[in-house]
């Protein structure tokens, strides 16, 4: 995308945009079809983590997406995104 900075700068930090450009996207390209209720935790007044889950697939795995948010330029912006796949243990 040629205009990535113009398009994403209201939502992402410059550092995160640079990371996206250098790595040619995120480490996981899974498309979240349904986003279940998110959990937000605050480290301090200017840093938060948003957690979203994909829901369980047929292999009893859930993909979690963690977005680190920072308060900058009078708005919350994404500064990092990571993923974690967890095999769910079902109750017998």
N, C-alpha and C positions, 0 to 999 in steps of 0.2 A: 504494500500500500504506500503510494508516494507521499500522501499527506498525513502520515501516521501521527506526527507531533501535533498538527493542527486539530485533528479529529479526537485524539485521546488525551491531550493535555488537561482538559477540565476534570478528567476522571483518574488519571494515573500520574505518579511523580515522574520527573525527567529521568531519574535513575532507573525506574522500572521500564519506562519506554526504551531506554538504551539497552536494557537486558533483553527485552522482547525482540528488538531489532538484531542484536548480536546473536541470539540463540534461535532466531527465526521462529518465534512463537513460544508457547508454554511447553513444559516437559510432557504434558498429557493433553491430548486433543479430544478427550471424551466430551461428547455433547450431553449436558445435563437436560434431559427431557422434562423431568419433574424436579423441582427444587423444593425439598422439604423445609419446614420451619428452621430458620437459621439460629445459631447461638452466637452472641457477641460478648466478648470479654474485653475489659478495658485495663490496659497496663498502667496508664496514667491519663492525664487530660488530653494528650495529643497522640496516643497510640491505642489501637484496638485490633482485635482479631475476630474475623467473621468466619464461622465454620458452616459449611453446607454439605449435605450428603446426597448421593445419587439414588439412594434406596438400594435394596438388595437385588442382585441379579440371580440368575438360575444356579450359579456356583456358590451361593451364599456369601458373596463378596459385596462390600459396600465401598464406594470410592468417596473419600472425604476431600473437600477442597477448602484450604485455609487461605484466606486473604488478609494480609496485614494492611491496616489502614492508618494513615497519619493525617493529622489536621494541619493543612498547609494552605496558604493563600486564601484564608477564610472559608475553606471547605475540606471535607474528608476526601482523601485520594488513596488509591491502591498503591502500595509501595512494594509488595511482593505477593506471589501466589505460589503455593505448594500443594502437593497431593499426597494422599496416603490411602492405600488399599487395605482393607481389613476383612479377614474372613470371619464372618459372624458365627457365633456358637449358639445354636438354637436350643431352647429348652426341650427336654425329652417329653 
